[in-house]
Amino acid sequence: MQNKADLSKAVHSKNIDEVLEKVTEIDYRCSFDKCKNRTHNFAIDCKFCKGRFCTSHGLPEIHGCGEAVKKDERKKMLHPEVKLSKEKHSQAQTKLNMKLKQMQLERKPKGPKKK
């Protein structure tokens, strides 16, 4: 929390070098509360909370994203992505193109305006 307070002071001072230094310092630390490990050599980015964590806190269940992981896995299980084979994909593409041509032919050009 101290780093964020220092960052807000740096932003209000309008010194761009100081702001960049504080942002880099915050980015190179683990996002887990009370963890001071450096992450500039190796970090794990969480796809749920977008935080950067050290290897000790890299698992989403450890740093507090357990519910988001559960929700995501449940969604994948209940609604799996269906991938079409190349043959079925080409059939669907042909059908779509035929329908678009048919709809294009059904459109009527606007007639002359009556006054």
C-alpha positions, 0 to 999 in steps of 0.5 A, a space after each residue: 500500500 505504501 508504494 501506491 501512496 508514493 505513486 499518487 504523490 509522484 503523480 501529483 508532483 508531475 515529475 514524469 521520471 519519478 512516476 515511471 520509476 514508481 510504476 516500474 517499482 510497483 510492477 516488479 513486486 508481487 501483487 499479493 498483499 504483504 509479499 515483497 518478492 521481486 518479479 522482474 526475473 520471473 512473474 506469473 500474470 493472472 488472467 482473472 485479476 490481471 495481477 503479477 505474482 511471484 512463483 509462491 502466489 502464482 496460482 489463482 486459488 492462492 492469491 484470491 481468484 479461486 471463485 473466478 477459476 471455478 466459474 471459468 472451468 464450470 463455463 467450459 464444462 457446461 458450454 464446450 466450444 464446438 469446432 466444425 470439421 473443415 468439410 462442415 465449415 465449407 458447407 456452412 460457408 457455401 450455404 451462407 454465401 447462397 443465402 446472401 446472394 438470394 437476399 441481395 437479389 430480393 432487394 428492390 432498388 428505390 423508385 423515383 421520388 414522387 413530389 
